[in-house]
Amino acid sequence: MASRLGVGQAMVGQGFEFDVIVATILGGTSIAGGEGSVFGMLIGAFIVGFIANGLNLLGIHSFYQSILKGAVLVGAVL
């Protein structure tokens, strides 16, 4: 965000916590602790990014985007 805005702000990343958790779980990191890989987390981040971008292009409201990301998270955990 700092590169886009040209200025750094402390609160810029607020609200991205859920996306980070979903990306980490999709990348294969265990919820109960243990191991994960950087490559897996990167793949998870790409998946979350593709989902978010696709839903934005479709004009889906952000509330429903969060619901879909939660469903993806539940599906990955199961």
PDB file of N, CA, C and O in Angstrom:
ATOM      1  N   MET A   1       0.820  -1.195   0.000  1.00  0.00           N
ATOM      2  CA  MET A   1       0.000   0.000   0.000  1.00  0.00           C
ATOM      3  C   MET A   1       0.860   1.253   0.000  1.00  0.00           C
ATOM      4  O   MET A   1       0.488   2.271  -0.584  1.00  0.00           O
ATOM      5  N   ALA A   2       2.009   1.177   0.655  1.00  0.00           N
ATOM      6  CA  ALA A   2       2.880   2.346   0.692  1.00  0.00           C
ATOM      7  C   ALA A   2       3.369   2.702  -0.710  1.00  0.00           C
ATOM      8  O   ALA A   2       3.523   3.881  -1.029  1.00  0.00           O
ATOM      9  N   SER A   3       3.613   1.702  -1.545  1.00  0.00           N
ATOM     10  CA  SER A   3       4.063   1.998  -2.898  1.00  0.00           C
ATOM     11  C   SER A   3       2.949   2.589  -3.744  1.00  0.00           C
ATOM     12  O   SER A   3       3.211   3.386  -4.645  1.00  0.00           O
ATOM     13  N   ARG A   4       1.725   2.215  -3.468  1.00  0.00           N
ATOM     14  CA  ARG A   4       0.593   2.778  -4.210  1.00  0.00           C
ATOM     15  C   ARG A   4       0.283   4.205  -3.786  1.00  0.00           C
ATOM     16  O   ARG A   4       0.032   5.070  -4.624  1.00  0.00           O
ATOM     17  N   LEU A   5       0.301   4.444  -2.483  1.00  0.00           N
ATOM     18  CA  LEU A   5      -0.080   5.748  -1.962  1.00  0.00           C
ATOM     19  C   LEU A   5       1.080   6.721  -1.882  1.00  0.00           C
ATOM     20  O   LEU A   5       0.872   7.934  -1.872  1.00  0.00           O
ATOM     21  N   GLY A   6       2.294   6.207  -1.827  1.00  0.00           N
ATOM     22  CA  GLY A   6       3.457   7.071  -1.703  1.00  0.00           C
ATOM     23  C   GLY A   6       3.701   7.536  -0.286  1.00  0.00           C
ATOM     24  O   GLY A   6       4.524   8.423  -0.061  1.00  0.00           O
ATOM     25  N   VAL A   7       2.998   6.952   0.683  1.00  0.00           N
ATOM     26  CA  VAL A   7       3.172   7.317   2.074  1.00  0.00           C
ATOM     27  C   VAL A   7       2.849   6.092   2.934  1.00  0.00           C
ATOM     28  O   VAL A   7       1.978   5.298   2.577  1.00  0.00           O
ATOM     29  N   GLY A   8       3.535   5.938   4.050  1.00  0.00           N
ATOM     30  CA  GLY A   8       3.290   4.814   4.944  1.00  0.00           C
ATOM     31  C   GLY A   8       2.347   5.199   6.061  1.00  0.00           C
ATOM     32  O   GLY A   8       2.457   6.287   6.626  1.00  0.00           O
ATOM     33  N   GLN A   9       1.424   4.316   6.380  1.00  0.00           N
ATOM     34  CA  GLN A   9       0.502   4.533   7.481  1.00  0.00           C
ATOM     35  C   GLN A   9       0.437   3.268   8.328  1.00  0.00           C
ATOM     36  O   GLN A   9       0.480   2.160   7.795  1.00  0.00           O
ATOM     37  N   ALA A  10       0.336   3.427   9.630  1.00  0.00           N
ATOM     38  CA  ALA A  10       0.352   2.287  10.539  1.00  0.00           C
ATOM     39  C   ALA A  10      -0.902   1.429  10.427  1.00  0.00           C
ATOM     40  O   ALA A  10      -0.827   0.225  10.672  1.00  0.00           O
ATOM     41  N   MET A  11      -2.029   1.986  10.074  1.00  0.00           N
ATOM     42  CA  MET A  11      -3.294   1.259  10.075  1.00  0.00           C
ATOM     43  C   MET A  11      -3.694   0.739   8.694  1.00  0.00           C
ATOM     44  O   MET A  11      -4.838   0.325   8.505  1.00  0.00           O
ATOM     45  N   VAL A  12      -2.782   0.753   7.734  1.00  0.00           N
ATOM     46  CA  VAL A  12      -3.118   0.371   6.362  1.00  0.00           C
ATOM     47  C   VAL A  12      -3.497  -1.097   6.246  1.00  0.00           C
ATOM     48  O   VAL A  12      -4.366  -1.418   5.435  1.00  0.00           O
ATOM     49  N   GLY A  13      -2.901  -2.002   7.004  1.00  0.00           N
ATOM     50  CA  GLY A  13      -3.172  -3.426   6.898  1.00  0.00           C
ATOM     51  C   GLY A  13      -4.326  -3.909   7.737  1.00  0.00           C
ATOM     52  O   GLY A  13      -4.603  -5.108   7.776  1.00  0.00           O
ATOM     53  N   GLN A  14      -5.007  -3.000   8.411  1.00  0.00           N
ATOM     54  CA  GLN A  14      -6.106  -3.392   9.278  1.00  0.00           C
ATOM     55  C   GLN A  14      -7.244  -3.981   8.444  1.00  0.00           C
ATOM     56  O   GLN A  14      -7.658  -3.390   7.447  1.00  0.00           O
ATOM     57  N   GLY A  15      -7.741  -5.134   8.850  1.00  0.00           N
ATOM     58  CA  GLY A  15      -8.828  -5.779   8.148  1.00  0.00           C
ATOM     59  C   GLY A  15      -8.383  -6.919   7.246  1.00  0.00           C
ATOM     60  O   GLY A  15      -9.229  -7.618   6.689  1.00  0.00           O
ATOM     61  N   PHE A  16      -7.089  -7.127   7.087  1.00  0.00           N
ATOM     62  CA  PHE A  16      -6.584  -8.201   6.236  1.00  0.00           C
ATOM     63  C   PHE A  16      -6.263  -9.469   7.022  1.00  0.00           C
ATOM     64  O   PHE A  16      -5.736 -10.426   6.454  1.00  0.00           O
ATOM     65  N   GLU A  17      -6.571  -9.493   8.308  1.00  0.00           N
ATOM     66  CA  GLU A  17      -6.229 -10.633   9.142  1.00  0.00           C
ATOM     67  C   GLU A  17      -6.914 -11.908   8.666  1.00  0.00           C
ATOM     68  O   GLU A  17      -6.291 -12.968   8.613  1.00  0.00           O
ATOM     69  N   PHE A  18      -8.194 -11.808   8.321  1.00  0.00           N
ATOM     70  CA  PHE A  18      -8.946 -12.991   7.885  1.00  0.00           C
ATOM     71  C   PHE A  18      -8.373 -13.536   6.583  1.00  0.00           C
ATOM     72  O   PHE A  18      -8.249 -14.750   6.425  1.00  0.00           O
ATOM     73  N   ASP A  19      -8.021 -12.658   5.652  1.00  0.00           N
ATOM     74  CA  ASP A  19      -7.430 -13.099   4.387  1.00  0.00           C
ATOM     75  C   ASP A  19      -6.108 -13.822   4.617  1.00  0.00           C
ATOM     76  O   ASP A  19      -5.809 -14.804   3.938  1.00  0.00           O
ATOM     77  N   VAL A  20      -5.326 -13.345   5.563  1.00  0.00           N
ATOM     78  CA  VAL A  20      -4.047 -13.984   5.871  1.00  0.00           C
ATOM     79  C   VAL A  20      -4.270 -15.371   6.466  1.00  0.00           C
ATOM     80  O   VAL A  20      -3.563 -16.315   6.115  1.00  0.00           O
ATOM     81  N   ILE A  21      -5.238 -15.500   7.355  1.00  0.00           N
ATOM     82  CA  ILE A  21      -5.530 -16.801   7.957  1.00  0.00           C
ATOM     83  C   ILE A  21      -6.016 -17.780   6.892  1.00  0.00           C
ATOM     84  O   ILE A  21      -5.583 -18.932   6.867  1.00  0.00           O
ATOM     85  N   VAL A  22      -6.911 -17.334   6.013  1.00  0.00           N
ATOM     86  CA  VAL A  22      -7.416 -18.203   4.946  1.00  0.00           C
ATOM     87  C   VAL A  22      -6.276 -18.626   4.027  1.00  0.00           C
ATOM     88  O   VAL A  22      -6.188 -19.799   3.663  1.00  0.00           O
ATOM     89  N   ALA A  23      -5.407 -17.703   3.648  1.00  0.00           N
ATOM     90  CA  ALA A  23      -4.290 -18.032   2.762  1.00  0.00           C
ATOM     91  C   ALA A  23      -3.337 -19.023   3.419  1.00  0.00           C
ATOM     92  O   ALA A  23      -2.824 -19.927   2.760  1.00  0.00           O
ATOM     93  N   THR A  24      -3.104 -18.855   4.699  1.00  0.00           N
ATOM     94  CA  THR A  24      -2.194 -19.753   5.410  1.00  0.00           C
ATOM     95  C   THR A  24      -2.758 -21.169   5.489  1.00  0.00           C
ATOM     96  O   THR A  24      -2.038 -22.143   5.272  1.00  0.00           O
ATOM     97  N   ILE A  25      -4.046 -21.276   5.799  1.00  0.00           N
ATOM     98  CA  ILE A  25      -4.681 -22.592   5.887  1.00  0.00           C
ATOM     99  C   ILE A  25      -4.737 -23.248   4.507  1.00  0.00           C
ATOM    100  O   ILE A  25      -4.465 -24.442   4.377  1.00  0.00           O
ATOM    101  N   LEU A  26      -5.089 -22.476   3.481  1.00  0.00           N
ATOM    102  CA  LEU A  26      -5.127 -23.028   2.125  1.00  0.00           C
ATOM    103  C   LEU A  26      -3.746 -23.461   1.655  1.00  0.00           C
ATOM    104  O   LEU A  26      -3.622 -24.362   0.825  1.00  0.00           O
ATOM    105  N   GLY A  27      -2.719 -22.827   2.179  1.00  0.00           N
ATOM    106  CA  GLY A  27      -1.354 -23.178   1.806  1.00  0.00           C
ATOM    107  C   GLY A  27      -0.847 -24.441   2.462  1.00  0.00           C
ATOM    108  O   GLY A  27       0.246 -24.905   2.137  1.00  0.00           O
ATOM    109  N   GLY A  28      -1.614 -25.011   3.379  1.00  0.00           N
ATOM    110  CA  GLY A  28      -1.236 -26.286   3.963  1.00  0.00           C
ATOM    111  C   GLY A  28      -0.675 -26.222   5.363  1.00  0.00           C
ATOM    112  O   GLY A  28      -0.239 -27.246   5.889  1.00  0.00           O
ATOM    113  N   THR A  29      -0.668 -25.068   5.984  1.00  0.00           N
ATOM    114  CA  THR A  29      -0.183 -24.964   7.354  1.00  0.00           C
ATOM    115  C   THR A  29      -1.241 -25.523   8.306  1.00  0.00           C
ATOM    116  O   THR A  29      -2.424 -25.210   8.171  1.00  0.00           O
ATOM    117  N   SER A  30      -0.831 -26.330   9.246  1.00  0.00           N
ATOM    118  CA  SER A  30      -1.748 -26.965  10.182  1.00  0.00           C
ATOM    119  C   SER A  30      -2.262 -25.964  11.208  1.00  0.00           C
ATOM    120  O   SER A  30      -1.509 -25.127  11.705  1.00  0.00           O
ATOM    121  N   ILE A  31      -3.547 -26.057  11.517  1.00  0.00           N
ATOM    122  CA  ILE A  31      -4.131 -25.178  12.534  1.00  0.00           C
ATOM    123  C   ILE A  31      -3.626 -25.563  13.921  1.00  0.00           C
ATOM    124  O   ILE A  31      -3.468 -24.701  14.786  1.00  0.00           O
ATOM    125  N   ALA A  32      -3.374 -26.845  14.133  1.00  0.00           N
ATOM    126  CA  ALA A  32      -2.959 -27.339  15.435  1.00  0.00           C
ATOM    127  C   ALA A  32      -1.475 -27.125  15.700  1.00  0.00           C
ATOM    128  O   ALA A  32      -0.958 -27.580  16.720  1.00  0.00           O
ATOM    129  N   GLY A  33      -0.802 -26.456  14.816  1.00  0.00           N
ATOM    130  CA  GLY A  33       0.630 -26.249  14.966  1.00  0.00           C
ATOM    131  C   GLY A  33       1.377 -27.226  14.091  1.00  0.00           C
ATOM    132  O   GLY A  33       0.795 -28.175  13.566  1.00  0.00           O
ATOM    133  N   GLY A  34       2.606 -27.006  13.941  1.00  0.00           N
ATOM    134  CA  GLY A  34       3.386 -27.907  13.113  1.00  0.00           C
ATOM    135  C   GLY A  34       4.073 -27.161  11.997  1.00  0.00           C
ATOM    136  O   GLY A  34       4.552 -26.041  12.174  1.00  0.00           O
ATOM    137  N   GLU A  35       4.112 -27.793  10.853  1.00  0.00           N
ATOM    138  CA  GLU A  35       4.902 -27.255   9.761  1.00  0.00           C
ATOM    139  C   GLU A  35       4.043 -26.705   8.643  1.00  0.00           C
ATOM    140  O   GLU A  35       2.895 -27.105   8.447  1.00  0.00           O
ATOM    141  N   GLY A  36       4.622 -25.800   7.936  1.00  0.00           N
ATOM    142  CA  GLY A  36       4.051 -25.254   6.727  1.00  0.00           C
ATOM    143  C   GLY A  36       5.203 -24.831   5.840  1.00  0.00           C
ATOM    144  O   GLY A  36       6.350 -24.788   6.283  1.00  0.00           O
ATOM    145  N   SER A  37       4.908 -24.524   4.612  1.00  0.00           N
ATOM    146  CA  SER A  37       5.977 -24.097   3.717  1.00  0.00           C
ATOM    147  C   SER A  37       5.673 -22.721   3.159  1.00  0.00           C
ATOM    148  O   SER A  37       4.513 -22.323   3.048  1.00  0.00           O
ATOM    149  N   VAL A  38       6.710 -22.011   2.814  1.00  0.00           N
ATOM    150  CA  VAL A  38       6.549 -20.688   2.232  1.00  0.00           C
ATOM    151  C   VAL A  38       5.882 -20.809   0.865  1.00  0.00           C
ATOM    152  O   VAL A  38       5.029 -19.995   0.512  1.00  0.00           O
ATOM    153  N   PHE A  39       6.274 -21.829   0.095  1.00  0.00           N
ATOM    154  CA  PHE A  39       5.678 -22.028  -1.222  1.00  0.00           C
ATOM    155  C   PHE A  39       4.177 -22.304  -1.102  1.00  0.00           C
ATOM    156  O   PHE A  39       3.387 -21.763  -1.876  1.00  0.00           O
ATOM    157  N   GLY A  40       3.781 -23.133  -0.147  1.00  0.00           N
ATOM    158  CA  GLY A  40       2.372 -23.427   0.063  1.00  0.00           C
ATOM    159  C   GLY A  40       1.589 -22.192   0.461  1.00  0.00           C
ATOM    160  O   GLY A  40       0.474 -21.977  -0.016  1.00  0.00           O
ATOM    161  N   MET A  41       2.166 -21.381   1.331  1.00  0.00           N
ATOM    162  CA  MET A  41       1.504 -20.148   1.749  1.00  0.00           C
ATOM    163  C   MET A  41       1.370 -19.184   0.576  1.00  0.00           C
ATOM    164  O   MET A  41       0.373 -18.470   0.470  1.00  0.00           O
ATOM    165  N   LEU A  42       2.359 -19.160  -0.298  1.00  0.00           N
ATOM    166  CA  LEU A  42       2.305 -18.304  -1.484  1.00  0.00           C
ATOM    167  C   LEU A  42       1.177 -18.757  -2.412  1.00  0.00           C
ATOM    168  O   LEU A  42       0.452 -17.928  -2.962  1.00  0.00           O
ATOM    169  N   ILE A  43       1.031 -20.058  -2.581  1.00  0.00           N
ATOM    170  CA  ILE A  43      -0.067 -20.594  -3.390  1.00  0.00           C
ATOM    171  C   ILE A  43      -1.412 -20.231  -2.754  1.00  0.00           C
ATOM    172  O   ILE A  43      -2.348 -19.849  -3.458  1.00  0.00           O
ATOM    173  N   GLY A  44      -1.510 -20.348  -1.440  1.00  0.00           N
ATOM    174  CA  GLY A  44      -2.733 -19.961  -0.734  1.00  0.00           C
ATOM    175  C   GLY A  44      -3.049 -18.490  -0.915  1.00  0.00           C
ATOM    176  O   GLY A  44      -4.211 -18.120  -1.084  1.00  0.00           O
ATOM    177  N   ALA A  45      -2.025 -17.644  -0.883  1.00  0.00           N
ATOM    178  CA  ALA A  45      -2.233 -16.204  -1.085  1.00  0.00           C
ATOM    179  C   ALA A  45      -2.722 -15.926  -2.500  1.00  0.00           C
ATOM    180  O   ALA A  45      -3.581 -15.068  -2.703  1.00  0.00           O
ATOM    181  N   PHE A  46      -2.180 -16.648  -3.484  1.00  0.00           N
ATOM    182  CA  PHE A  46      -2.647 -16.475  -4.862  1.00  0.00           C
ATOM    183  C   PHE A  46      -4.111 -16.894  -4.998  1.00  0.00           C
ATOM    184  O   PHE A  46      -4.883 -16.227  -5.686  1.00  0.00           O
ATOM    185  N   ILE A  47      -4.495 -17.989  -4.348  1.00  0.00           N
ATOM    186  CA  ILE A  47      -5.882 -18.445  -4.414  1.00  0.00           C
ATOM    187  C   ILE A  47      -6.818 -17.408  -3.811  1.00  0.00           C
ATOM    188  O   ILE A  47      -7.852 -17.089  -4.398  1.00  0.00           O
ATOM    189  N   VAL A  48      -6.462 -16.875  -2.637  1.00  0.00           N
ATOM    190  CA  VAL A  48      -7.294 -15.857  -1.991  1.00  0.00           C
ATOM    191  C   VAL A  48      -7.351 -14.595  -2.856  1.00  0.00           C
ATOM    192  O   VAL A  48      -8.402 -13.963  -2.965  1.00  0.00           O
ATOM    193  N   GLY A  49      -6.227 -14.232  -3.466  1.00  0.00           N
ATOM    194  CA  GLY A  49      -6.208 -13.069  -4.350  1.00  0.00           C
ATOM    195  C   GLY A  49      -7.081 -13.250  -5.575  1.00  0.00           C
ATOM    196  O   GLY A  49      -7.784 -12.326  -5.984  1.00  0.00           O
ATOM    197  N   PHE A  50      -7.040 -14.443  -6.164  1.00  0.00           N
ATOM    198  CA  PHE A  50      -7.886 -14.723  -7.331  1.00  0.00           C
ATOM    199  C   PHE A  50      -9.366 -14.689  -6.956  1.00  0.00           C
ATOM    200  O   PHE A  50     -10.189 -14.165  -7.705  1.00  0.00           O
ATOM    201  N   ILE A  51      -9.696 -15.247  -5.800  1.00  0.00           N
ATOM    202  CA  ILE A  51     -11.087 -15.226  -5.342  1.00  0.00           C
ATOM    203  C   ILE A  51     -11.552 -13.787  -5.130  1.00  0.00           C
ATOM    204  O   ILE A  51     -12.620 -13.397  -5.603  1.00  0.00           O
ATOM    205  N   ALA A  52     -10.749 -13.005  -4.422  1.00  0.00           N
ATOM    206  CA  ALA A  52     -11.124 -11.619  -4.141  1.00  0.00           C
ATOM    207  C   ALA A  52     -11.248 -10.807  -5.424  1.00  0.00           C
ATOM    208  O   ALA A  52     -12.196 -10.038  -5.582  1.00  0.00           O
ATOM    209  N   ASN A  53     -10.298 -10.971  -6.340  1.00  0.00           N
ATOM    210  CA  ASN A  53     -10.341 -10.226  -7.594  1.00  0.00           C
ATOM    211  C   ASN A  53     -11.552 -10.618  -8.427  1.00  0.00           C
ATOM    212  O   ASN A  53     -12.236  -9.759  -8.983  1.00  0.00           O
ATOM    213  N   GLY A  54     -11.815 -11.919  -8.512  1.00  0.00           N
ATOM    214  CA  GLY A  54     -12.967 -12.375  -9.285  1.00  0.00           C
ATOM    215  C   GLY A  54     -14.284 -11.867  -8.731  1.00  0.00           C
ATOM    216  O   GLY A  54     -15.166 -11.459  -9.486  1.00  0.00           O
ATOM    217  N   LEU A  55     -14.416 -11.891  -7.411  1.00  0.00           N
ATOM    218  CA  LEU A  55     -15.654 -11.398  -6.797  1.00  0.00           C
ATOM    219  C   LEU A  55     -15.798  -9.895  -6.966  1.00  0.00           C
ATOM    220  O   LEU A  55     -16.910  -9.393  -7.129  1.00  0.00           O
ATOM    221  N   ASN A  56     -14.689  -9.175  -6.929  1.00  0.00           N
ATOM    222  CA  ASN A  56     -14.751  -7.729  -7.175  1.00  0.00           C
ATOM    223  C   ASN A  56     -15.175  -7.444  -8.603  1.00  0.00           C
ATOM    224  O   ASN A  56     -15.982  -6.546  -8.842  1.00  0.00           O
ATOM    225  N   LEU A  57     -14.643  -8.199  -9.556  1.00  0.00           N
ATOM    226  CA  LEU A  57     -15.012  -7.997 -10.957  1.00  0.00           C
ATOM    227  C   LEU A  57     -16.477  -8.329 -11.209  1.00  0.00           C
ATOM    228  O   LEU A  57     -17.111  -7.734 -12.081  1.00  0.00           O
ATOM    229  N   LEU A  58     -17.016  -9.283 -10.444  1.00  0.00           N
ATOM    230  CA  LEU A  58     -18.428  -9.633 -10.572  1.00  0.00           C
ATOM    231  C   LEU A  58     -19.343  -8.645  -9.855  1.00  0.00           C
ATOM    232  O   LEU A  58     -20.561  -8.701 -10.021  1.00  0.00           O
ATOM    233  N   GLY A  59     -18.770  -7.738  -9.060  1.00  0.00           N
ATOM    234  CA  GLY A  59     -19.561  -6.739  -8.346  1.00  0.00           C
ATOM    235  C   GLY A  59     -20.237  -7.273  -7.099  1.00  0.00           C
ATOM    236  O   GLY A  59     -21.259  -6.737  -6.671  1.00  0.00           O
ATOM    237  N   ILE A  60     -19.681  -8.322  -6.509  1.00  0.00           N
ATOM    238  CA  ILE A  60     -20.242  -8.917  -5.295  1.00  0.00           C
ATOM    239  C   ILE A  60     -19.894  -8.017  -4.104  1.00  0.00           C
ATOM    240  O   ILE A  60     -18.762  -7.549  -3.986  1.00  0.00           O
ATOM    241  N   HIS A  61     -20.866  -7.779  -3.228  1.00  0.00           N
ATOM    242  CA  HIS A  61     -20.668  -6.946  -2.043  1.00  0.00           C
ATOM    243  C   HIS A  61     -19.632  -7.587  -1.112  1.00  0.00           C
ATOM    244  O   HIS A  61     -19.532  -8.812  -1.045  1.00  0.00           O
ATOM    245  N   SER A  62     -18.869  -6.767  -0.400  1.00  0.00           N
ATOM    246  CA  SER A  62     -17.772  -7.267   0.438  1.00  0.00           C
ATOM    247  C   SER A  62     -18.262  -8.196   1.546  1.00  0.00           C
ATOM    248  O   SER A  62     -17.530  -9.094   1.961  1.00  0.00           O
ATOM    249  N   PHE A  63     -19.484  -7.994   2.029  1.00  0.00           N
ATOM    250  CA  PHE A  63     -20.029  -8.885   3.055  1.00  0.00           C
ATOM    251  C   PHE A  63     -20.121 -10.312   2.526  1.00  0.00           C
ATOM    252  O   PHE A  63     -19.739 -11.257   3.217  1.00  0.00           O
ATOM    253  N   TYR A  64     -20.623 -10.472   1.310  1.00  0.00           N
ATOM    254  CA  TYR A  64     -20.760 -11.797   0.714  1.00  0.00           C
ATOM    255  C   TYR A  64     -19.405 -12.377   0.316  1.00  0.00           C
ATOM    256  O   TYR A  64     -19.241 -13.596   0.267  1.00  0.00           O
ATOM    257  N   GLN A  65     -18.441 -11.514   0.033  1.00  0.00           N
ATOM    258  CA  GLN A  65     -17.092 -11.983  -0.238  1.00  0.00           C
ATOM    259  C   GLN A  65     -16.506 -12.649   0.997  1.00  0.00           C
ATOM    260  O   GLN A  65     -15.860 -13.692   0.897  1.00  0.00           O
ATOM    261  N   SER A  66     -16.728 -12.050   2.159  1.00  0.00           N
ATOM    262  CA  SER A  66     -16.239 -12.640   3.405  1.00  0.00           C
ATOM    263  C   SER A  66     -16.910 -13.974   3.687  1.00  0.00           C
ATOM    264  O   SER A  66     -16.271 -14.899   4.188  1.00  0.00           O
ATOM    265  N   ILE A  67     -18.194 -14.077   3.369  1.00  0.00           N
ATOM    266  CA  ILE A  67     -18.900 -15.336   3.568  1.00  0.00           C
ATOM    267  C   ILE A  67     -18.310 -16.416   2.670  1.00  0.00           C
ATOM    268  O   ILE A  67     -18.105 -17.545   3.117  1.00  0.00           O
ATOM    269  N   LEU A  68     -18.034 -16.087   1.416  1.00  0.00           N
ATOM    270  CA  LEU A  68     -17.466 -17.070   0.503  1.00  0.00           C
ATOM    271  C   LEU A  68     -16.063 -17.479   0.932  1.00  0.00           C
ATOM    272  O   LEU A  68     -15.709 -18.655   0.850  1.00  0.00           O
ATOM    273  N   LYS A  69     -15.261 -16.518   1.388  1.00  0.00           N
ATOM    274  CA  LYS A  69     -13.916 -16.863   1.875  1.00  0.00           C
ATOM    275  C   LYS A  69     -14.010 -17.752   3.111  1.00  0.00           C
ATOM    276  O   LYS A  69     -13.194 -18.659   3.279  1.00  0.00           O
ATOM    277  N   GLY A  70     -14.981 -17.510   3.968  1.00  0.00           N
ATOM    278  CA  GLY A  70     -15.184 -18.377   5.128  1.00  0.00           C
ATOM    279  C   GLY A  70     -15.584 -19.774   4.709  1.00  0.00           C
ATOM    280  O   GLY A  70     -15.140 -20.752   5.311  1.00  0.00           O
ATOM    281  N   ALA A  71     -16.426 -19.886   3.676  1.00  0.00           N
ATOM    282  CA  ALA A  71     -16.811 -21.209   3.182  1.00  0.00           C
ATOM    283  C   ALA A  71     -15.619 -21.947   2.595  1.00  0.00           C
ATOM    284  O   ALA A  71     -15.487 -23.158   2.770  1.00  0.00           O
ATOM    285  N   VAL A  72     -14.753 -21.222   1.900  1.00  0.00           N
ATOM    286  CA  VAL A  72     -13.533 -21.824   1.362  1.00  0.00           C
ATOM    287  C   VAL A  72     -12.640 -22.307   2.510  1.00  0.00           C
ATOM    288  O   VAL A  72     -12.048 -23.382   2.428  1.00  0.00           O
ATOM    289  N   LEU A  73     -12.547 -21.508   3.578  1.00  0.00           N
ATOM    290  CA  LEU A  73     -11.757 -21.884   4.738  1.00  0.00           C
ATOM    291  C   LEU A  73     -12.305 -23.151   5.403  1.00  0.00           C
ATOM    292  O   LEU A  73     -11.544 -24.058   5.738  1.00  0.00           O
ATOM    293  N   VAL A  74     -13.611 -23.207   5.589  1.00  0.00           N
ATOM    294  CA  VAL A  74     -14.227 -24.386   6.188  1.00  0.00           C
ATOM    295  C   VAL A  74     -13.995 -25.609   5.299  1.00  0.00           C
ATOM    296  O   VAL A  74     -13.694 -26.692   5.799  1.00  0.00           O
ATOM    297  N   GLY A  75     -14.133 -25.438   3.991  1.00  0.00           N
ATOM    298  CA  GLY A  75     -13.891 -26.533   3.073  1.00  0.00           C
ATOM    299  C   GLY A  75     -12.451 -27.030   3.133  1.00  0.00           C
ATOM    300  O   GLY A  75     -12.203 -28.233   3.056  1.00  0.00           O
ATOM    301  N   ALA A  76     -11.506 -26.109   3.270  1.00  0.00           N
ATOM    302  CA  ALA A  76     -10.089 -26.501   3.346  1.00  0.00           C
ATOM    303  C   ALA A  76      -9.788 -27.229   4.658  1.00  0.00           C
ATOM    304  O   ALA A  76      -8.980 -28.158   4.682  1.00  0.00           O
ATOM    305  N   VAL A  77     -10.425 -26.815   5.733  1.00  0.00           N
ATOM    306  CA  VAL A  77     -10.182 -27.455   7.029  1.00  0.00           C
ATOM    307  C   VAL A  77     -10.790 -28.854   7.041  1.00  0.00           C
ATOM    308  O   VAL A  77     -10.210 -29.787   7.597  1.00  0.00           O
ATOM    309  N   LEU A  78     -11.947 -28.992   6.432  1.00  0.00           N
ATOM    310  CA  LEU A  78     -12.594 -30.312   6.388  1.00  0.00           C
ATOM    311  C   LEU A  78     -11.793 -31.246   5.512  1.00  0.00           C
ATOM    312  O   LEU A  78     -12.167 -32.407   5.342  1.00  0.00           O
TER     313      LEU A  78
END
